[in-house]
Amino acid sequence: MSSTQQQTYQEILRTLSEASVEHHFDAFVDVPWDDPEYAVDPSDPRWILPAVDALGRTDWYQSLPLDRQIEVGFYRQANVVKVGLQFEQVLIAGLMMYCLSLPNGRAEFRYSTHEATEECHHTQMFQEFVNRTGLDVEGSHGLFKALGPILPLAARHLPFIFFIGVLGGEEPIDHVQKVMLRSGEHMHPLLERISQIHVAEEARHIGFAHQYLLHRAPHLGSVHRAFASVLTPVLMKVLSDAIVVPGPKAIRAMGIPKDVVREVWWESPESRKMLRDMLGDVRMLAEDLGLMNPVSRRVWRVLGIAGRPNRFRSEPSRATD
């Protein structure tokens, strides 16, 4: 990498760090928790899942009585928030492991600790929301929670793979929240405010992961590159499932029939398109990183997540994609 490219990379990290100082949110300052309009009422019809939600657009959900639509929507949205909380706990641990071995003077240290600070506020924000629902939601699958203490170790020993994994969790959450916010659907204002804050700060976090990977990719050896090319689609599929698909306890609590579970995750054409759309940015990045080759492209196809790479970050999905 040329000195000019290195300087550009350092300037990008400095800009991201300065943005974290100038534009950041506090979980207990920037969310109006005690505003009566934001109160969490389990019978509030604003918990009804909109049609842009994968479960909300199913015939099964739409045929439910109004009170059951509210009950299922309330539980589902609380459980999704809990999943986001658990992923960010693992991410924070990984960022600290990554910083543990960084030498003095590295710009990555400052930005990583800014990101960890913001993620801590997100976990506080998410847990406060879950607490106010009064629901004992489990969040992610048991396997993800069992592996949670181990996954951060990759940040120290395989940082390139770790930051690919970071995108495997952040991109699906970010995509789902953006689709909901862009839809104009009537959301509960507390959930809407939390989503707005999360999307705003995740843009920096995702941007850092992209820049780090682009910076490091030219230094990969041929074996490391081949390994990363095949592992990338596997991580995307596994983590997308861990983030988006409810665990068995949540499915039982919501009373979702097995055929509906299969339809929503991922047998119907609409759900398969949603899965592909979630990863358009990652496919674009994989092309830029030189991680798309005949073998890895086949893995993307076999896993059902191949498709057109986005032309720019956060490109809205199109009906014909």
C-alpha positions in Angstrom: 0.0 0.0 0.0 1.4 3.4 -1.0 2.0 6.1 1.5 -0.8 8.1 0.0 -3.3 5.3 0.5 -2.0 4.8 4.1 -2.5 8.6 4.7 -6.0 8.5 3.3 -6.9 5.5 5.5 -5.6 7.4 8.6 -7.6 10.5 7.6 -10.8 8.4 7.3 -10.3 6.9 10.8 -9.7 10.4 12.2 -12.8 11.7 10.5 -14.9 8.8 12.0 -13.4 9.4 15.4 -14.2 13.1 15.3 -17.7 12.3 14.2 -18.1 10.1 17.2 -17.1 13.0 19.4 -19.3 15.6 17.7 -22.4 13.5 17.0 -23.2 10.8 19.5 -26.2 9.7 21.6 -26.7 8.8 25.3 -29.1 6.0 26.1 -30.7 7.9 29.0 -30.5 11.4 27.6 -31.6 11.1 24.0 -34.5 8.7 24.4 -37.6 10.3 26.2 -38.2 7.2 28.4 -40.7 9.0 30.7 -42.7 10.8 28.0 -46.3 9.5 28.3 -46.5 9.1 24.5 -43.5 6.7 24.7 -45.0 4.5 27.4 -44.9 0.8 26.8 -48.4 -0.6 26.9 -48.7 -4.3 25.9 -52.2 -3.6 24.4 -51.1 -0.7 22.2 -52.1 -1.3 18.6 -48.9 0.3 17.4 -47.1 -3.1 18.2 -48.9 -4.6 15.2 -46.4 -5.8 12.7 -46.4 -3.9 9.4 -46.5 -5.5 6.0 -42.8 -4.8 5.5 -42.0 -7.2 8.3 -41.4 -10.7 7.1 -43.8 -12.2 9.6 -46.3 -9.3 9.5 -47.1 -9.9 5.8 -47.9 -13.5 6.1 -51.6 -14.7 5.7 -51.3 -16.4 9.1 -50.4 -13.2 11.0 -52.9 -11.0 9.1 -55.7 -13.5 9.9 -55.2 -13.3 13.6 -57.6 -11.4 15.8 -56.5 -7.9 16.6 -55.5 -8.6 20.2 -53.3 -11.6 19.0 -51.6 -9.5 16.3 -50.7 -7.0 19.0 -49.5 -9.7 21.4 -47.3 -11.5 18.7 -46.0 -8.1 17.4 -45.1 -7.0 20.9 -43.2 -10.1 21.7 -41.4 -10.3 18.3 -40.2 -6.7 18.5 -38.9 -7.1 22.1 -37.1 -10.3 21.1 -35.5 -8.7 18.1 -34.2 -5.9 20.3 -32.8 -8.5 22.7 -31.0 -10.2 19.8 -29.4 -6.9 18.9 -28.3 -6.4 22.5 -26.6 -9.8 22.6 -24.8 -9.4 19.3 -23.4 -6.0 20.5 -22.2 -7.5 23.8 -20.1 -10.0 21.8 -18.9 -7.2 19.5 -17.8 -5.0 22.4 -15.8 -7.9 23.8 -14.2 -8.5 20.4 -13.2 -4.8 20.0 -11.5 -4.9 23.4 -9.6 -8.1 22.4 -8.6 -6.4 19.1 -7.3 -3.3 20.9 -5.4 -5.4 23.5 -2.6 -6.1 21.1 -2.5 -2.9 19.1 0.8 -1.0 19.3 0.9 2.6 20.4 0.0 5.2 17.8 -2.5 3.2 15.9 -5.6 5.1 14.8 -7.7 2.0 15.0 -7.4 2.0 18.8 -9.1 5.4 19.1 -11.9 4.6 16.7 -12.5 1.1 18.1 -12.9 2.5 21.6 -15.3 5.2 20.3 -17.3 2.4 18.7 -17.3 0.3 21.9 -18.5 3.3 23.9 -21.4 3.8 21.4 -22.3 0.1 21.5 -22.4 0.2 25.3 -25.0 2.9 25.0 -26.9 0.7 22.5 -26.9 -2.2 24.9 -28.2 0.0 27.7 -30.9 1.4 25.4 -31.9 -2.1 24.2 -32.0 -3.6 27.7 -34.1 -0.7 29.0 -36.6 -1.2 26.3 -36.8 -5.0 27.0 -37.1 -4.3 30.7 -40.0 -1.9 30.1 -41.9 -4.5 28.1 -41.9 -6.9 31.1 -41.4 -9.8 28.7 -38.8 -12.5 29.5 -37.5 -12.8 25.9 -34.6 -15.0 25.3 -33.2 -13.3 22.2 -30.8 -15.3 20.0 -30.4 -19.0 19.6 -28.7 -21.0 22.4 -25.8 -21.8 20.1 -24.9 -18.1 19.5 -25.0 -17.5 23.3 -22.9 -20.5 23.9 -20.3 -19.4 21.4 -20.4 -15.8 22.5 -17.5 -16.0 25.0 -15.3 -17.6 22.3 -16.1 -15.5 19.3 -14.2 -12.4 20.5 -10.9 -14.3 20.5 -11.0 -14.2 16.7 -10.6 -10.4 17.0 -7.0 -10.8 18.4 -5.8 -13.7 16.3 -7.8 -13.4 13.1 -8.9 -9.7 13.0 -9.7 -9.8 9.2 -12.1 -12.6 9.8 -13.5 -11.0 12.9 -14.5 -7.8 11.1 -16.1 -9.8 8.3 -18.1 -11.4 11.1 -18.9 -8.0 12.5 -20.6 -7.2 9.2 -22.5 -10.5 9.3 -24.3 -9.2 12.4 -24.4 -5.5 11.7 -25.6 -5.5 8.1 -28.8 -7.6 8.7 -29.9 -5.5 11.7 -29.1 -2.3 9.9 -31.0 -3.4 6.8 -34.1 -4.4 8.7 -34.2 -1.2 10.6 -33.7 0.9 7.5 -36.5 -0.9 5.7 -38.8 -0.2 8.5 -37.9 3.4 8.9 -38.0 4.1 5.1 -41.4 2.4 4.8 -43.2 5.2 6.6 -45.2 2.6 8.6 -46.7 3.7 11.9 -44.2 2.4 14.5 -44.4 2.7 18.3 -42.4 6.0 18.9 -40.1 4.4 21.5 -39.0 1.7 19.1 -38.8 4.3 16.3 -36.5 6.5 18.3 -34.2 3.6 19.3 -34.0 2.5 15.7 -33.1 6.0 14.5 -30.3 6.3 17.0 -29.0 2.8 16.2 -29.0 3.4 12.4 -27.3 6.7 12.7 -24.4 5.3 14.7 -24.2 2.0 13.0 -23.4 3.9 9.7 -20.0 4.8 11.2 -19.4 1.3 12.7 -20.2 -0.4 9.3 -18.0 2.2 7.6 -15.1 1.4 9.8 -15.4 -2.3 9.2 -15.4 -1.7 5.4 -12.4 0.6 5.6 -10.4 -1.8 7.8 -11.1 -4.7 5.5 -10.2 -2.7 2.4 -7.0 -1.5 4.1 -5.9 -5.0 5.2 -7.0 -7.1 2.1 -3.9 -6.2 0.0 -1.7 -7.7 2.7 -3.4 -11.1 2.8 -1.5 -14.2 1.7 -3.0 -16.5 -0.9 -4.0 -19.1 1.7 -5.6 -16.5 4.0 -7.4 -14.9 1.1 -8.8 -18.2 -0.1 -9.9 -19.1 3.4 -11.6 -15.7 3.9 -13.3 -15.9 0.5 -15.1 -19.2 1.4 -15.7 -18.3 5.0 -17.3 -14.9 4.2 -20.6 -16.3 2.7 -20.8 -19.0 5.5 -20.5 -16.3 8.2 -23.1 -14.1 6.4 -25.6 -16.9 6.3 -25.0 -18.2 9.9 -25.0 -14.8 11.5 -28.0 -13.6 9.4 -29.9 -16.6 10.7 -28.7 -16.0 14.3 -29.9 -12.3 14.1 -33.1 -12.6 12.1 -34.6 -16.0 12.7 -36.3 -16.4 16.2 -35.2 -19.2 18.4 -37.4 -22.1 19.4 -38.6 -20.5 22.6 -39.7 -17.3 20.8 -41.5 -19.4 18.1 -43.4 -21.3 20.8 -44.2 -18.1 22.7 -45.6 -16.5 19.6 -47.4 -19.6 18.5 -46.1 -19.6 15.0 -47.0 -22.7 13.0 -44.1 -24.7 11.6 -45.2 -24.2 8.0 -45.2 -20.4 8.6 -41.7 -20.6 10.1 -40.5 -22.3 7.0 -42.3 -19.8 4.7 -40.8 -16.8 6.5 -37.3 -18.2 7.0 -36.5 -18.8 4.1 -38.7 -20.8 1.7 -41.0 -18.2 0.1 -39.7 -16.2 -2.8 -40.3 -12.9 -0.8 -38.3 -14.2 2.1 -35.4 -15.4 0.0 -35.2 -12.0 -1.7 -35.2 -10.3 1.7 -32.2 -12.5 2.7 -30.3 -11.6 -0.5 -31.1 -7.9 -0.1 -29.7 -7.8 3.4 -26.3 -8.8 2.1 -26.0 -6.6 -1.0 -23.4 -4.3 0.7 -21.3 -7.3 1.8 -21.3 -8.8 -1.8 -20.2 -5.4 -3.1 -17.4 -5.3 -0.5 -16.4 -9.0 -1.2 -15.9 -8.0 -4.9 -13.8 -5.0 -3.8 -11.7 -7.2 -1.5 -11.0 -9.8 -4.2 -12.9 -12.4 -2.2 -15.2 -13.5 -5.1 -13.8 -16.4 -7.1 -15.4 -19.5 -8.7 -15.4 -21.5 -5.5 -16.7 -18.7 -3.2 -19.3 -17.7 -5.7 -20.6 -21.2 -5.7 -20.8 -21.1 -1.9 -22.8 -17.9 -2.0 -25.2 -19.6 -4.5 -25.6 -22.8 -2.5 -26.4 -20.8 0.7 -29.1 -18.9 -1.2 -27.4 -15.5 -0.6 -25.9 -14.8 -4.1 -27.2 -11.8 -6.1 -26.3 -8.5 -7.6 -23.9 -6.6 -5.4 -25.0 -3.1 -4.4 -23.7 -0.2 -6.5 -23.2 1.9 -3.4 -23.5 1.4 0.4 -27.1 1.2 1.7 -28.6 1.2 -1.8 -32.4 0.6 -1.4 -33.5 -2.8 -2.7 -35.5 -2.9 -5.8 -38.5 -5.1 -6.6 -36.7 -6.6 -9.6 -33.5 -7.6 -7.8 
